[in-house]
Amino acid sequence: MTTPEKQNGHARSTNGAAKSGFGATSIWQLVKERRTRDALYHDAAYWDARASARDGLARSIWPSNTFNALWDERQRELLLRTLGDLAGRKVVDVGCGTGRMSRFFAACGAREVVGVDFSPSTVEAAREESRGGAGQVRFVVGDVVGGLDPAMQGTFDDAVVLGCLSVACRDLASLEVAMKNVAGLVRPGGRVLILEPIHRSPLLRRVLDLGLEDWIGVANRAGLELLGGDRMGFVPVRLFLSVRDLPRALVSPFFRAGEALLDKLPYLSFMSDYKLLVFRAGGS
Ligand SMILES: C[S@@+](CC[C@H](N)C(=O)[O-])C[C@H]1O[C@@H](n2cnc3c(N)ncnc32)[C@H](O)[C@@H]1O
């Protein structure tokens, strides 16, 4: 892992390579990072370093901010389609990164939104980005595996987890713990939405090496009943266009075509990077 630092207002790694969203992170860098992912992604220091080394959405998502804008739009559509009207609801965004979705939930009318992340620098960036907002969003430091603030237990209508558990959890046992912690956040009858890269292939998996059925089993044991699912992130497009800042006019048609394929042809689900699972918490 390179040590990121800011130079002349541009974020660069100590090996001199420009960091994203400046557009020069290569696929090779991503592959190298993937080879050491088990030691990186579950460590708050890694996300702290990213928060200061990258710009914009690249602090929490992909190296290319062109790609991130499209990714963000697609996830918003998917979440709205799945969750419907959020007006008046209390929502927790677990592994919130710099808070893009927390702010979106507030903009959709959520009564209160709490973003939780274990990286203090990322939480600070989320607070900074949200300054001057309507005020119903707040961010706290918390570890979904190590344990969350007991005062939050059972207080939310919806818990949303985007791309966090697949990096936070190393094995089945830690996913069991984290899922119970997430499930414990919502009131009986509340919902848990998980949108994660769920893979067993060495190229595509992040830290956790478990399949979709394993995830559903873990959720069921945490008292969650599956309501439905969806998918996004057409893998060929994601692999080639997420690492380098290319013009939006070039990236957008490929991105949209890939997502349209996933929407129209469910049997292509195996070519999706992220799987969406939505559950209802038992007890109502
Ligand atoms: C891929 S980023 C996704 C961020 C955000 N959900 C989004 O989609 O923009 C993963 C986030 O999970 C956070 N994270 C990783 N392990 C965590 C843990 N054990 N507890 C809480 N947050 C964690 C990281 O700090 C990082 O911000």
The ligand as a MOL file (V3000), in Angstrom:
LIG
                    3D

  0  0  0     0  0            999 V3000
M  V30 BEGIN CTAB
M  V30 COUNTS 27 29 0 0 0
M  V30 BEGIN ATOM
M  V30 1 C -16.6710 0.9870 -0.5170 0
M  V30 2 S -16.8890 2.1920 0.7540 0 CHG=1
M  V30 3 C -18.6270 2.5490 0.5300 0
M  V30 4 C -19.0420 3.8530 1.1490 0
M  V30 5 C -20.5050 4.2390 0.9850 0
M  V30 6 N -21.4000 3.2370 1.5410 0
M  V30 7 C -20.8310 4.4790 -0.4610 0
M  V30 8 O -21.3670 3.5620 -1.1080 0
M  V30 9 O -20.5370 5.5690 -0.9420 0 CHG=-1
M  V30 10 C -16.8660 1.1920 2.2060 0
M  V30 11 C -17.0220 1.9880 3.4790 0
M  V30 12 O -17.1980 1.0650 4.5530 0
M  V30 13 C -16.4740 1.5570 5.6650 0
M  V30 14 N -16.1950 0.4210 6.5620 0
M  V30 15 C -15.3590 -0.6290 6.3210 0
M  V30 16 N -15.3490 -1.4560 7.3890 0
M  V30 17 C -16.2050 -0.9230 8.3130 0
M  V30 18 C -16.5950 -1.3090 9.6170 0
M  V30 19 N -16.1030 -2.4070 10.2060 0
M  V30 20 N -17.4950 -0.5390 10.2780 0
M  V30 21 C -17.9870 0.5870 9.6990 0
M  V30 22 N -17.6140 1.0310 8.4790 0
M  V30 23 C -16.7440 0.2690 7.7850 0
M  V30 24 C -15.2270 2.2020 5.0720 0
M  V30 25 O -14.6340 3.1320 5.9380 0
M  V30 26 C -15.8090 2.8490 3.8120 0
M  V30 27 O -16.2120 4.1700 4.0430 0
M  V30 END ATOM
M  V30 BEGIN BOND
M  V30 1 1 1 2
M  V30 2 1 2 3
M  V30 3 1 2 10
M  V30 4 1 3 4
M  V30 5 1 4 5
M  V30 6 1 5 6
M  V30 7 1 5 7
M  V30 8 2 7 8
M  V30 9 1 7 9
M  V30 10 1 10 11
M  V30 11 1 11 12
M  V30 12 1 11 26
M  V30 13 1 12 13
M  V30 14 1 13 14
M  V30 15 1 13 24
M  V30 16 1 14 15
M  V30 17 1 14 23
M  V30 18 2 15 16
M  V30 19 1 16 17
M  V30 20 1 17 18
M  V30 21 2 17 23
M  V30 22 1 18 19
M  V30 23 2 18 20
M  V30 24 1 20 21
M  V30 25 2 21 22
M  V30 26 1 22 23
M  V30 27 1 24 25
M  V30 28 1 24 26
M  V30 29 1 26 27
M  V30 END BOND
M  V30 END CTAB
M  END
